[in-house]
Amino acid sequence: MNWNWPDLDRDHPLHLPYKWMKRVVITLTGCTVLAVGIAMTVLPGPAFIVIPAGLAILGLEFAWARHTLQAIKKRGAILVEAARSKLP
């Protein structure tokens, strides 16, 4: 069976519900991953990996998440450079 999803251009009746459902799913997934990452700061787990993953998911829809992730990347690069300069 070769079934293709119809093109959801602006004239398609499912365009708006698809757009909103996509946004809701991305928001819920990103917030859940971010909350788990924040919980991992006090619980055992790799919070330094999960928090940026949550921000990356949220960054698909929200500019504030993209900017926060970029700031974290810059700070991480500074920390790595500082650690490398102190190694013999």
N, C-alpha and C positions, 0 to 999 in steps of 0.2 A: 504494500500500500504506500503510495507516494503522495502524502498529504503535505501541503505547504501552508504555513500560517499566512493569512492574507496580509498584504502590505497595510500597515496602520498609518497611512498618511492622515493629514488633518481632516480630510473629508470622510474618513471611515467612522462609523458610529461608535466603535470601541476605542478610538484614539484617546479620548479624555479619561475613561475609566482605567485603561491600561497605564496611562501616564501617572495617575494618582496611586494606583496599586503598586506600581514599581517604586514610587517614592516612599510609600508606607513600608514596604518590605525592606528597602535599603535602610530606612531610618530605624526600624525595629531591630534589624540585624546588627547595624553599627552600634546602636546604643547598648544592646545586650553584650556584644563583644567588648565594648569600652567599659561597661560596668564590671564585667568579669575581670578585665585587666586591672581596674582600680582595686577590686577586692583582692587581687593577687599581690598587691603591695604589702598587705599584712598577712595573707595566706600563702602557703607554698605554691610556687608556680612562676612561670616566666613572664612577669608583668611587663618587662622592658620589650617584649616581643608582641604581646597581646594588645597593649594600649595603642601602639602605632598601627596595628592591624585594624583596630576599631576606628581609629581616625581616618585611615585610608578608605574604609568602607563608607564612612560618613562623608568623606571628601568627594565621593561620586555625586553627591547632591548639594553639599553645603560648602560655601567658600570659607567660612570660619574654620572648618575642620581641615581644609587644605592648607590654610595659613598656619594653623597650629602645628600640623605635621611638618611643614617646611621649617618652622622655628625649632622643632625638636631635632630635625636632621642637622641643622646648622650647629646647635649646641652639642650634639653627639660628635660631629666632625671636629669641633674645638677640643672636646675631651679626649678624643683619640689622638689628636695631634699633640696635646699636652702630655699624654701618657707615653707616646713614642719619643718625645724629646727627653724624658726623664730616664728612659732605658739606656743602659750602657751600649 
